[in-house]
């Protein structure tokens, strides 16, 4: 391990240590540990923080997260342990993580770190993303099944993601799985209502990609109209 890499690893670890001390990053405040009391070798926070570090390091598998913990933590966390841990997550845990995300964003908001940069007001981009694609037989619960012509069926998990693009850090505000029986348009009203309830006056304008046009063109609309009117690209309504 080179000296530059060691310094980078140490500075990154120090930064994460400072961040994880903040109340909004205390996972135990928002997510309950549903594991049995017997056989708990690993602390709940250790497992969640290992997954967080893997995400921040762009690790593509739990095996690579295990290798990361061997380099950056006091002990190597096996990928099988991480898999068993994540497999227990259900709707209750996901709802808790969403509340934690909202608490983190509100903390940044109070600290004046989410002020608009280059825009006159807060703007949220609302778009759909595909986060998983694979064989239909292995599709997780909530996946949409797609049957293309002359090709085997496959499953995909799509989400509606909201990002505060007016802030310098561009934090994600929320992410909601698109239900199998609908599409992103059918989710917009629900997502926007949840954003209003969680963040209120943090932003004033929504930005999105309309599905009715073939050429991608981002459209802006004031949130008070609930997407009933749009203004031209590059302008902000009031």
N, C-alpha and C positions, 0 to 999 in steps of 0.2 A: 504494500500500500504506500503510495507516494506521499510526500509531505503535503502537497497541495490538496490531495484528496482527504487526508486526515484533518486538515484545517477546515475544509468545506464540511465534512461530516460533523465536526465538533460545533461549528457555528450553526449548522442546521439543527442539531440536537438541542443546542441552547435556545434557539428561537422557538422550537416546538415546546420545550419545557416551560418557557415563559407564557406561551399562548395557552397551554393546557391547564395552567393554574387559574385562569379566569373562570368565573362561575358558569358562563355560557358554554364552556367546553367540558364541564363535568357531566359525563354521560350518565352517571348514576342518578342525577336529578330528573332525568327524562325517560330513561329506559330501565325497566325492571329486569333483574337477572333471574331467569326462569330455570336455571340449572338446579339440579338437586344439590342439597348441602353436602352429601357424601361424594368424595372423589373430585373435589374442586382443586385441581392443582394450580390453575391460573386464575389470577384476579380478573374480574369482569373488565375493569378499565384497561388492563394490559392487552387483552384481546382486541377490544375496540380500537385502542390507540395503534396497535400493530396494523390493523386494517386501514386506519387513517393514514399512517405513514406510507403504506403500500400504494394507496390512492394518490397521495401527493407526489410519490416518486414514479408514477405512471407504470406501476407493475401490472402485468397482464394476467397473472395467475397467482393462486395461493402458494404455489411452490416458490415463485420468485419473492413473494412476501416473506416466506420462511427464511430464504437466504438473506433478505434485507435485515430481518431481526437478528440473525447471527452476526451481522456486521455492526449493527447500531445499538443493540440492546444488551442487557446483562445476560440474557439467556435466549436461546433459539426457540421460537414458537413453532411447533410442527404444523405443516399445512393441513394434516388430518384434523388437528384440534381446531384450527380456524374454520374448516369446512363444517365440522359438527356444530360449531358455535353459530355460524351464519345460517345453517339449516333450521335452527330453532326460531329464527326470526319470522314473525307473522305480521298481520295488520296492526296489532297493538304496538309492536316494536317500531314499525315504520312510522306510525303516527307519533310516537315519542321522539324519533329522530327528526321528524318535521318540526315539532315544537322546539327542539334544540336548535335547529337551523334558524327558526324565527327569532329565538332569543339571541343568537349570535349576531344576526343582522341588526336587530334593535339596539344591541350594545354598540355596534359600529356606528349606527345612526346617531345615538346620543353623543358619541365621541367626535361627531362632525367629520367622519372619514368617508361619508357617502354623499357629500355635496356634489352637485352637477359640475362636470368639467367639459367645457366646450359646448354646452347646451344650456338654454335658459331655465330649465326645470328638470325634475326627475322623469326619466323615460325607462319603461320596462319593455323588453323584447319578449314576445310570447310566440314560441315556435314548437313544432313537433320534431322529435328526435327518435331514431331507432336505436335502442340500446342492446338488443339481442336478436340474433337470427340463427335458426338452426332447423334440423329435421323435425317434422311434425310430431313424431313419436317422442321426442325429448322436450317438447315445448312445455314451459312451466305454466302454472295456473295463471290465468289472466292474459295469456298470449293470444294474439290474433292468428288464425289459420288462413293462409293464402294459397289459392289453387290456380297457378298460372297454366296457360294452354301448353300442352305437350311437355310439361315438366312436372316432377313430383311436387306434392304439396309441402309447404314448409311453414314454420311458425315464426312469429316475430313479436317482440315486446316493444311497443312504442309509447312515448311519454310526451306530455306537454310540459315544456320547461320555460320558466320565467327568469330572466336575467336583467339586473339593473344596469343597463348599458350606459347610463349617464354618469355613473361613478367611475373613478379611475381604476378601482379594483375589479369592477364588473362582477359583483357576487351573484350567485344563483339565489333567487328568493324562494323558489318552490319547484317541485317536479311531481307530476301526477301521472300515473299509468292510464293510458287510454283503454277504456273497457272494450272487450271484444265486439260488443254489439253496436259500437258507434265509431266515430273518427274524431280527428282533432276539433273539427267545427262543433261537434256535439258536446265537447268538453269545455269550450271557451267560457261559457257563462258560469259554470261551476268553478273553474280556476280563477276567474276574475273576482268572483264573490269572495273566495277564500283569500285572495291577495288584499282585497279591500278590508276584510275583517282583521287580517294579521298586521298590515302595515299602514293603513290609512293614508295620511298625507305625505308619505315618503316619496311618492311619484305622482305625476299629473297626466302623463300621456302613455298610451300603449303603442307599441310598434309590432307589426306582424306581417307575415307573407300571405296574401290572399290566395286561396286555392282556385279561384275562378279565372285566373289569368295564366297563360302558358309561359310567358316570360317572367321570371322572378322579379318582382317589384315590391319593395318594402313600403307599406302604407302606415301612416301615423294617424291616430285618432285620440281625442280627449277622453279620459276615463269616465267623465261625468255622463257621457252619452251612452255608455255601455255598448260601444261598438256599433251604434245605430247610424253613425255618420263617420265619414273619413275625410281627411284633408290630404292635399297633394303631397307627394314625396318631397321631403326636405323642409316641410313647414310644420309648425306646431300650432294646434288650435287651442282655444280657450273656452 
